[in-house]
């Protein structure tokens, strides 16, 4: 089985997607299918996200960047502890 290497930036976007308050797995999968990547999700507008079926509060949460900041902080904590995000 081939192992795919994911960049640190891509890992942060995946982690941030997981940390978005109010975003469940089904909605996350729908966003990935529609927009392509977690990076694209975090670069979308509120209108685009709402057009994908998200509630306004969840769309605004994504656009605010708070989840991405949380993901960066978590990645730093993992690095300081000698852990690796997979």
WOUR-V714082 format. One record per residue. N is the residue number from 1. RES is the residue in one letter. PHI is phi as a letter, one per 20 degrees, with the letter a starting at -180 (NA if undefined). Layout:
N;RES;PHI / N;RES;PHI
This chain:
1;X;NA / 2;X;f / 3;X;d / 4;X;e / 5;X;e / 6;X;d / 7;X;f / 8;X;g / 9;X;f / 10;X;f / 11;X;f / 12;X;f / 13;X;f / 14;X;f / 15;X;f / 16;X;f / 17;X;f / 18;X;f / 19;X;e / 20;X;f / 21;X;f / 22;X;n / 23;X;d / 24;X;e / 25;X;g / 26;X;f / 27;X;f / 28;X;f / 29;X;f / 30;X;f / 31;X;f / 32;X;f / 33;X;f / 34;X;e / 35;X;d / 36;X;o / 37;X;b / 38;X;g / 39;X;g / 40;X;f / 41;X;f / 42;X;f / 43;X;d / 44;X;e / 45;X;e / 46;X;g / 47;X;f / 48;X;f / 49;X;f / 50;X;f / 51;X;f / 52;X;e / 53;X;n / 54;X;f / 55;X;f / 56;X;g / 57;X;f / 58;X;f / 59;X;f / 60;X;f / 61;X;f / 62;X;f / 63;X;f / 64;X;f / 65;X;n / 66;X;g / 67;X;f / 68;X;f / 69;X;f / 70;X;f / 71;X;f / 72;X;f / 73;X;f / 74;X;f / 75;X;f / 76;X;f / 77;X;f / 78;X;f / 79;X;f / 80;X;f / 81;X;e / 82;X;n / 83;X;e / 84;X;c / 85;X;e / 86;X;c
